[in-house]
Amino acid sequence: MVRGVGRVEGTLLAGVVLVALVVTGLQAKSLGTWFLEVVWVLAGLPLVLALRKSFPLTRLLCWLLVLHALVLCYGGQYTYAETPLGEWAQELLGTQRNNYDRLGHFMQGFVPAIAVREVLLRRTPLRPGGWVRFLTVCVCLAIGACFEFVEWFSALLAGAGADAFLATQGDVWDTQWDLFLCLCGAVLSSLVWRRVHDRQLALA
């Protein structure tokens, strides 16, 4: 199905995402908010499947994409500000807000960093090194900024009805935190997965 992932493993990964979509959609606190949170999964899964032969992904990227999809589905089911996992962490750490959305924005850099890196190394003359790392982080920040635009437009259109989607929880620096954590995720992912990713790309 995908580079480094056999047919059975690939089917299993796609099945996990589909089950997560169905379960969280059926149990969603707000179906509209759930849709806005998981629309990236709804668009991404068919794209990966459609390109599985012409542009098969590495095993690392496939597993990271599934992990990211689960984070989005879970957040969409409860709305990010009311996830039980975030409430548990809030009580454990004594924080003033449910910080599950912080995890979501960290993942917004952590996972796309490998996707961007894979495209750059497979479709451009660039080689592993400084320029790839720099451009990867820049693209991830650009994606994060576009998501903030989506939140802004949602607030303009829906007003208070977009509060669950925004999940700012009264934090005036929420946008800055979102982009900072996206940056942290992209940088950390580029450092942590670099060697593993290079080995998997070399198998092509």
Secondary structure, DSSP 8 states (H G I E B T S, - for coil): -BTTB-HHHHHHHHHHHHHHHHHHHHT-S-HHHHHHHHHHHHHHHHHHHHTTTTS---HHHHHHHHHHHHHHHHHHHH-GGG-HHHHHHHHHHT-SS-THHHHHHHHHHHTHHHHHHHHHHHHSS--SSHHHHHHHHHHHHHHHHHHHHHHHHHHHHHGGGGHHHH--TT-TTHHHHHHHHHHHHHHHHHHHSHHHHHHHHHT-
